[in-house]
Structures are given as structure tokens and as C-alpha cells.
Amino acid sequence: MKISIKITKDGLDSLNNALQYILFAQAITRVEKTNQSILEEVYRKTHQVRYGFVSGKPKKISLKFYQASILEYFLRHIIEKEVFSTTSKIHHEIRKIADELHQLVV
């Protein structure tokens, strides 16, 4: 099952900023390693789409259900831990993406 979301360039930049943290994380347990692997797949996909932006129109990103689900959990964790200032644009964009993913996954 695939899930598609439309995302702006600012949203994609914010998502890439959030996903960069996963590249430096040290996964220990089997679940952590699995989640890190899935999030790295999503990071590679969003990174490729980011360089394909030419106009200001939103792009559509398709994710497999398990990728969307893990991404939504990860973004909620980022929001909860307030990694980015709650007044920042990045925080707002991440919250929008997480909310959209939540509606599609549930």
C-alpha cells in the first residue's frame, strides 16, 4: 500500500533537516536498527526529490505504508522533544507533515 503526500520546497527542506539526525544516531536494539534503516530510505528518497525542485509548486512524494508510519512516529518524537524551536518555520513544517501523514496512516 502506498501513501502520497504533497510537499512544498520549504516542507521538504524541513523534513530533510529533521531526517539528518537519523544519520548520526547510534542504533543498538533490533527495533532501533530497523527504524533507522527505514528512515534512511525515506531520507534518500526526499533528498533526491529535493534536487528535482524547479518551480514553486508542491511535489508529490509516495511512501510505502511502513515508511509513512515510521516517519510519522519519528516526526512526532522530534516535535515532542522540541529539537527545533516551537516558533521556528521548521517546527511548523514538520508538524504539518506529521499531521498529514497521521491522517493518511490512521
N, C-alpha and C positions, 0 to 999 in steps of 0.2 A: 504494500500500500504506500502510495506516495502522497506527500503533503507539499503544497506550493504556497509560498508567501511572496508578496510584492514588497520590495525593499528599496529605499532611496539610497543615494550615494552616501549621505550622512549616516543613515542607519547601518549601511554596510561597513563604513569606517569604524563606527562604534562597536559593531559586532566583532570586527577583526581585532580591535583593541582589547576587548574582553577575552577573546579566544587566545590571544598571545600568552596569557598567563598559563594556559594548559601546556604550552611547550616547555615551560621551565619547572613544571610540577614533578615531584618525585612520587610516582605511584608505587604502593607497597603491596596492597592486597590484590586479589584476583579481580574483584569488582572495580577497584580503582584503575587497574590496568586496562580493563575492558572499556570503561567510560572514557579514559584518556585516549585510547585508540579511536573510539567513535568521534570524539571531539576533534581529534587531529584530522580525520576525514572531512569533517564539516569545515574546519579551518582551511584546508587545501581547496575545497570547493568554493568557499566565499572569497578566498584570495584570488582565484582565477577569475571569478565574476567581477571583482573589484577593478581589475585592469581592463575589463571589457567595457567599462562605462564610457560612453562618448557624449551622451546627451544627459539632460537633467531628469529624464523620465525614469520612473521606478523600474527595476528589473525584477523578473520572476526567478526565484530560486526554488528548485524542487529538492526535497529531502525525503529519505525513506522514513517510515514511521518511527523506527527506533532511534534514528538520528535526531529527528524533531523532538522526541520525548526527552532524550538525554540533554539536548541543547536547552530545552525549556527549564529543566531542573538546574542545569549549570547557571543559566542566566538569573534564575530566582535566587540562587545561592550568592551570586555576585551582588545582586540588589540588596539582599538581606545583610550581607557583611559590609555594605557601603564601601566597596572598593573604590568607587568613583563618588565624588561629592554629589549629594542629592540634588543640588541646584545645577549641576553641570548638564550640558546637552547630551553627553554620552550616556549618563544615567537615564535621562528621559527616553532616548532612543532604544536603549536596552530594555527598558520597561515596556515600551510599545511592542517590540519584537516578542518579548516573553508573553505578553497578553495575547497577541495574535496566535502564537504557537499553542498556547493553552486552549484557546477556543477551538482550534483545529484538532488537537490531540484528544481532548475530552469528549 
